[in-house]
Amino acid sequence: MADMLAPMLAIALFAVDRPFTTGTDLVHECKNYIAMLDNTRNLDSVDLYDAGACYGYIDGITAGLTSMRVACPTDAALGTLVRVYLVYMEKHPKTLDFAASAGVYGALQEAYPCPVKK
């Protein structure tokens, strides 16, 4: 049991150093996703992993926001949603240091606003 303590502490320290995915992180990952979709450059295994992380993150946040009725449902393809996110982040660079979910939320709200109920 004592042999496992040091690796467990090392993992815990790494986790504390990086508490959440930032907008900067997700923008980097999503640029790799778009490069993969458009086949604009050769991607190594790390780039492909990042592309998958973007896919999962955007898909998960979109599904969560839609199911909670925070964002309106859209039939847009995931690639389109990723592009919407990247454009939003270019227009709102202050969001880069926030949790990535804040940028996804803002992008969806701006691009796909819910109609006002009367």
C-alpha positions as CSV (number, residue, x, y, z in Angstrom):
1,M,0.0,0.0,0.0
2,A,2.8,2.4,0.8
3,D,4.3,1.8,-2.6
4,M,1.2,3.3,-4.2
5,L,1.2,6.4,-2.1
6,A,3.8,8.4,-4.0
7,P,2.2,7.8,-7.5
8,M,-1.2,8.7,-6.1
9,L,0.1,11.9,-4.6
10,A,1.9,12.8,-7.9
11,I,-1.4,12.3,-9.8
12,A,-3.3,14.4,-7.2
13,L,-0.7,17.2,-7.5
14,F,-1.0,17.2,-11.3
15,A,-4.8,17.4,-11.0
16,V,-4.6,20.4,-8.7
17,D,-2.3,22.2,-11.2
18,R,-5.0,22.0,-13.9
19,P,-8.5,22.2,-12.4
20,F,-10.5,22.6,-15.6
21,T,-10.2,22.9,-19.4
22,T,-9.8,26.5,-20.3
23,G,-11.0,28.3,-23.5
24,T,-7.4,28.3,-24.7
25,D,-7.2,24.6,-24.3
26,L,-10.4,23.9,-26.2
27,V,-9.6,26.3,-29.0
28,H,-6.3,24.5,-29.5
29,E,-8.1,21.1,-29.6
30,C,-10.9,22.4,-31.8
31,K,-8.4,23.8,-34.4
32,N,-7.0,20.3,-34.7
33,Y,-10.6,19.0,-35.1
34,I,-11.2,21.4,-38.0
35,A,-7.8,20.5,-39.5
36,M,-8.9,16.9,-39.4
37,L,-12.3,17.6,-40.9
38,D,-10.9,19.7,-43.7
39,N,-7.7,17.6,-44.1
40,T,-5.6,20.7,-44.3
41,R,-2.5,19.3,-42.7
42,N,-1.0,16.0,-41.4
43,L,-1.9,15.4,-37.8
44,D,0.1,13.3,-35.4
45,S,-1.4,11.1,-32.7
46,V,-1.5,14.0,-30.1
47,D,-3.3,16.2,-32.6
48,L,-5.8,13.5,-33.3
49,Y,-6.3,13.0,-29.5
50,D,-6.9,16.7,-29.2
51,A,-9.4,16.6,-32.1
52,G,-11.3,13.8,-30.3
53,A,-11.3,15.8,-27.0
54,C,-12.8,18.8,-28.9
55,Y,-15.5,16.5,-30.4
56,G,-16.4,15.0,-27.0
57,Y,-16.4,18.3,-25.2
58,I,-18.5,20.3,-27.6
59,D,-20.9,17.3,-28.1
60,G,-21.3,16.8,-24.3
61,I,-21.8,20.5,-23.5
62,T,-24.2,21.0,-26.3
63,A,-26.3,17.9,-25.3
64,G,-26.3,19.1,-21.6
65,L,-27.3,22.7,-22.4
66,T,-30.0,21.5,-24.8
67,S,-31.4,18.9,-22.4
68,M,-31.5,21.5,-19.6
69,R,-33.2,23.9,-22.1
70,V,-30.5,26.5,-21.6
71,A,-29.8,26.5,-25.3
72,C,-32.2,25.8,-28.1
73,P,-31.8,22.6,-30.0
74,T,-30.2,22.8,-33.4
75,D,-29.8,20.4,-36.2
76,A,-26.3,21.8,-37.0
77,A,-23.6,19.2,-37.5
78,L,-20.9,19.0,-34.8
79,G,-18.3,20.5,-37.2
80,T,-20.5,23.5,-37.6
81,L,-20.9,23.9,-33.8
82,V,-17.1,23.7,-33.5
83,R,-16.7,26.4,-36.1
84,V,-19.3,28.6,-34.3
85,Y,-17.3,28.1,-31.1
86,L,-14.0,29.1,-32.7
87,V,-15.5,32.3,-34.3
88,Y,-17.1,33.2,-30.9
89,M,-13.7,32.8,-29.2
90,E,-12.0,35.0,-31.7
91,K,-14.6,37.7,-31.0
92,H,-14.4,37.3,-27.3
93,P,-10.7,36.7,-26.4
94,K,-11.2,37.5,-22.7
95,T,-13.1,34.2,-22.5
96,L,-9.9,32.2,-23.3
97,D,-8.9,32.1,-19.6
98,F,-12.3,31.0,-18.4
99,A,-13.6,27.4,-18.2
100,A,-14.2,26.2,-21.7
101,S,-17.8,25.5,-21.0
102,A,-18.4,29.3,-20.7
103,G,-17.2,29.9,-24.2
104,V,-19.3,27.0,-25.6
105,Y,-22.4,28.3,-23.7
106,G,-21.8,31.9,-25.1
107,A,-21.3,30.7,-28.6
108,L,-24.5,28.6,-28.6
109,Q,-26.5,31.4,-27.0
110,E,-25.2,33.9,-29.6
111,A,-25.6,31.6,-32.7
112,Y,-28.8,29.8,-31.7
113,P,-30.9,32.1,-29.5
114,C,-34.1,30.6,-28.1
115,P,-37.3,32.4,-29.3
116,V,-38.9,34.6,-26.6
117,K,-42.1,33.1,-25.3
118,K,-45.1,35.4,-25.2
